[in-house]
């Protein structure tokens, strides 16, 4: 499931490049969606940066960073596609050889817990944004707040009808689910060539700092959906920085016994 929306397909336990027209269309839609959100966010700064509250400005800087960074993996997957396929097929071959020899393969509780946290984040994020688009259609990063509605404030409804809100909610859920699955696939592929690793580390540190800063200084001022967003981001990226980066920094001999 995680690999399906990206650049790979798997058949009979063997990966191969996804070059069908539908795959190219999906990647084009993903890139267009990210660039569109990035342009709308920049347009928000042009129109509303002076009149916005401080926490609103910080929150939009947060989304600007996220949208800009997410464009990098789309180009990175094209750059290293053949290497990723070779790596994954090699891993499967080695594991099959171990199983043929009767080796007992197990997963440590650490990776089991971390994987469940990733699954929880993948489930909660699209659902949360979809629900927010129904209740708060004028609150970024919901697409309708920056493109289709006249929104005097983030708490306004922008004269959005029920049908319009449902359509936007479904569109946001599909878009986020597709992007999250792509990102997870690339993380699982261990493609950390430049500039992927440096970009990911920078983005993770910025997101964690912004989330903690907002929770420390502006908790009483944040609307409930925004508060939940920064709480989830703070928890997830804390474990990414403290655990995932720690594992990736180990040599093979150390990480295999982690």
C-alpha positions in Angstrom: 0.0 0.0 0.0 2.8 2.4 0.9 4.7 1.7 -2.3 1.7 1.8 -4.7 1.3 5.6 -5.2 5.0 6.2 -5.7 7.5 5.2 -8.4 7.5 1.4 -7.7 5.2 -1.6 -8.2 5.7 -5.0 -6.7 4.8 -8.3 -8.3 5.7 -11.8 -7.0 7.9 -10.3 -4.4 9.9 -8.3 -6.9 10.0 -4.5 -7.4 10.0 -2.8 -10.7 9.6 0.7 -12.0 6.1 2.1 -12.4 6.1 3.7 -15.8 2.5 3.3 -16.8 0.6 6.4 -17.9 -1.6 6.3 -14.8 1.5 6.4 -12.6 2.8 9.4 -14.5 -0.6 11.1 -14.2 -0.6 10.5 -10.4 2.9 11.9 -10.0 1.9 14.9 -12.1 -1.2 15.5 -10.0 0.9 15.2 -6.8 3.4 17.8 -8.1 0.7 20.1 -9.2 -1.1 19.9 -5.9 2.0 20.7 -3.9 3.0 23.6 -6.2 -0.6 24.9 -6.1 -0.6 24.9 -2.3 2.8 26.5 -2.2 1.7 29.3 -4.5 -1.5 29.9 -2.5 0.5 30.1 0.7 2.9 32.6 -0.8 -0.1 34.6 -2.0 -1.5 34.6 1.5 1.7 36.2 2.8 1.4 38.8 0.1 -2.2 39.7 1.1 -2.5 39.1 4.8 0.9 39.0 6.4 0.6 42.5 7.8 -2.9 42.2 9.3 -2.6 38.7 10.6 -2.0 37.7 14.2 1.4 36.5 15.2 0.4 32.9 15.7 -1.4 32.9 12.3 1.8 34.2 10.7 3.9 31.5 12.4 1.4 28.8 11.4 1.6 29.9 7.8 5.4 29.8 7.9 5.1 26.3 9.1 2.9 25.2 6.2 5.2 27.1 3.7 8.1 25.1 5.0 6.2 21.8 4.7 4.9 22.4 1.2 8.3 23.6 -0.1 10.1 20.6 1.4 7.6 18.0 0.1 8.5 18.9 -3.5 12.1 17.6 -3.0 11.1 13.9 -2.7 9.2 14.0 -6.0 12.4 14.9 -7.9 14.5 12.7 -5.6 12.6 9.6 -6.5 13.3 10.2 -10.2 16.9 10.7 -9.5 17.5 7.5 -7.7 14.8 5.2 -9.0 17.1 2.5 -10.4 19.2 2.4 -7.3 16.1 2.0 -5.1 14.8 -0.9 -7.1 18.2 -2.6 -7.0 18.4 -2.1 -3.2 14.9 -3.3 -2.5 15.2 -6.4 -4.6 18.5 -7.1 -3.0 17.0 -6.9 0.5 14.2 -9.3 -0.5 16.7 -11.8 -2.1 18.8 -11.8 1.1 15.8 -12.3 3.3 14.5 -15.2 1.2 17.9 -16.8 1.5 17.8 -16.5 5.2 14.4 -18.0 5.4 15.5 -20.9 3.1 18.3 -21.6 5.6 15.8 -21.7 8.4 16.9 -18.5 10.1 14.4 -17.0 12.6 13.5 -13.5 11.6 11.9 -11.2 14.2 11.1 -7.4 14.5 12.1 -5.6 17.7 9.5 -3.9 19.7 11.1 -0.5 19.0 10.4 -0.7 15.3 6.9 -2.1 16.0 6.0 0.9 18.2 7.5 3.3 15.7 5.7 1.8 12.8 2.4 2.0 14.7 3.0 5.7 15.3 3.6 6.2 11.6 0.3 4.4 10.8 -1.5 6.5 13.4 -0.2 9.7 11.9 -1.1 8.6 8.4 -4.7 7.9 9.5 -5.2 11.0 11.7 -3.7 13.7 9.4 -6.0 13.2 6.4 -9.1 12.7 8.6 -8.3 15.7 10.7 -7.8 18.1 7.7 -11.0 16.8 6.1 -13.0 17.4 9.3 -11.4 20.8 9.6 -12.5 21.7 6.1 -16.1 20.9 7.1 -16.0 22.9 10.3 -13.6 25.7 9.4 -13.6 26.1 5.6 -11.7 29.4 5.9 -8.8 28.1 8.0 -5.5 27.3 6.2 -4.2 25.0 5.0 -7.6 24.0 3.7 -7.7 24.7 -0.1 -11.0 26.6 0.0 -9.6 29.1 2.5 -6.9 30.3 0.0 -8.5 29.9 -3.4 -12.3 29.8 -3.6 -13.9 31.6 -0.6 -14.0 35.2 0.6 -12.8 34.8 4.1 -12.7 37.9 6.3 -11.3 35.7 9.2 -10.2 32.1 9.8 -13.4 31.5 11.9 -15.7 32.6 9.1 -17.6 30.2 6.9 -17.1 32.1 3.6 -20.7 31.4 2.5 -19.7 27.8 1.8 -22.6 25.4 1.4 -22.7 21.8 2.7 -22.0 20.3 -0.7 -19.0 22.5 -1.3 -17.5 21.6 2.1 -17.9 17.9 1.5 -16.3 18.1 -1.9 -13.3 20.0 -0.5 -13.1 17.6 2.5 -12.9 14.6 0.1 -10.4 16.3 -2.2 -8.1 17.2 0.8 -8.4 13.6 2.2 -7.4 12.1 -1.1 -4.6 14.5 -1.7 -3.1 14.1 1.8 -3.5 10.3 1.8 -1.7 10.0 -1.5 1.2 12.3 -0.4 1.6 10.6 3.0 1.8 7.2 1.3 4.4 8.5 -1.2 6.5 10.0 1.6 6.3 6.8 3.7 7.3 4.7 0.7 10.4 6.9 0.2 11.3 6.7 3.9 11.0 2.9 3.7 13.2 2.9 0.6 16.1 4.4 2.6 16.8 6.9 -0.2 18.9 9.5 1.7 21.1 10.9 -1.0 21.8 14.7 -1.1 19.7 16.8 -0.8 17.1 14.4 0.6 18.7 13.8 4.0 19.8 17.4 4.7 16.4 18.7 3.5 14.5 16.2 5.7 16.6 16.9 8.8 16.2 20.7 8.3 12.4 20.4 7.9 12.0 18.1 10.8 13.9 20.4 13.2 12.0 23.5 11.9 8.7 21.8 12.3 9.5 20.6 15.9 10.8 24.0 16.9 7.7 25.8 15.6 5.4 23.3 17.2 7.1 23.6 20.6 7.3 27.4 20.3 3.6 27.7 19.6 2.6 25.3 22.4 4.8 27.2 24.9 3.9 30.7 24.0 0.4 30.7 22.4 -1.6 27.7 23.8 -4.4 29.9 25.2 -4.8 31.8 21.9 -4.8 28.8 19.5 -8.1 27.4 18.2 -8.7 23.8 19.1 -7.9 22.3 15.6 -4.7 24.3 15.4 -3.8 23.2 19.0 -4.3 19.5 18.0 -2.2 20.0 14.9 0.8 21.4 16.8 0.5 18.7 19.5 0.5 15.9 16.9 3.4 17.5 15.1 5.4 18.0 18.3 5.0 14.4 19.4 5.6 12.8 16.0 8.7 14.9 15.1 10.1 14.4 18.7 10.3 10.7 18.1 11.6 11.2 14.5 14.5 13.4 15.8 15.3 11.4 18.9 14.7 7.9 17.5 14.8 7.7 13.7 17.7 10.0 13.2 19.5 8.1 16.0 19.1 4.9 14.1 20.1 6.4 10.7 23.3 7.7 12.3 24.5 4.2 13.3 26.8 2.2 11.3 25.5 -1.1 9.9 27.1 -3.2 12.7 25.6 -1.0 15.4 22.1 -0.6 13.8 21.7 -4.3 13.3 22.0 -4.8 17.1 19.9 -1.8 18.0 
